[in-house]
């Protein structure tokens, strides 16, 4: 899919197939955590560590908030 903004060259939005399965899982985990209230830097850190259960992390994030969740989960 192509899009063009005024005064910018054309850019192509990558297709989902352009990403590896691991990259797709990482992106999904990151989005879930951001929607649960994690700041992006923390969501990326937790999403990268596949030993952390995502559903537990999501519950802790919602219940405890980002700072305490980071101390509990990492």
C-alpha positions in Angstrom: 0.0 0.0 0.0 1.4 3.4 -1.0 0.6 6.7 0.6 2.0 10.2 0.0 2.0 13.1 2.3 2.4 16.6 0.9 6.1 17.5 0.6 7.3 14.0 1.4 8.6 11.3 -0.9 6.4 8.2 -1.3 6.9 5.5 1.3 5.8 2.0 1.4 4.1 0.5 4.5 5.6 -2.9 5.2 3.3 -5.9 4.7 2.8 -8.3 7.7 4.6 -10.9 5.7 7.7 -8.7 5.8 8.2 -9.5 9.5 9.4 -12.8 11.0 7.0 -14.7 13.3 9.1 -13.7 16.3 8.8 -10.0 15.3 5.0 -10.3 15.0 4.8 -11.9 18.4 7.0 -9.2 19.9 4.8 -6.5 18.3 1.6 -8.1 19.6 3.0 -8.5 23.1 4.1 -4.9 23.1 0.7 -3.7 22.0 -1.1 -5.7 24.6 1.1 -4.2 27.4 0.8 -0.7 26.1 -3.0 -1.0 26.1 -2.8 -2.3 29.7 -1.1 0.9 30.7 2.6 0.2 30.3 4.9 3.0 29.0 6.4 1.9 25.7 9.9 1.4 27.0 8.6 -1.0 29.7 6.2 -2.8 27.3 9.1 -3.4 25.0 11.3 -4.8 27.8 8.6 -7.1 29.0 7.5 -8.2 25.5 11.1 -9.1 24.7 11.4 -11.5 27.6 9.2 -14.5 26.5 9.7 -16.1 30.0 7.3 -13.5 31.4 3.7 -14.7 31.1 1.9 -12.0 29.1 -1.5 -12.4 30.8 0.1 -12.2 34.3 2.1 -9.1 33.1 -1.1 -7.5 31.8 -3.0 -8.2 35.1 -0.1 -6.9 37.2 0.2 -3.8 35.0 -3.5 -2.9 35.4 -3.6 -3.6 39.1 -0.3 -2.2 40.3 0.6 0.4 37.8 3.8 0.7 35.7 6.4 1.4 38.4 5.4 -1.4 40.7 4.7 -3.8 37.8 8.3 -3.3 36.6 9.7 -4.2 40.0 7.4 -7.3 40.2 7.9 -8.6 36.7 11.6 -7.8 36.0 
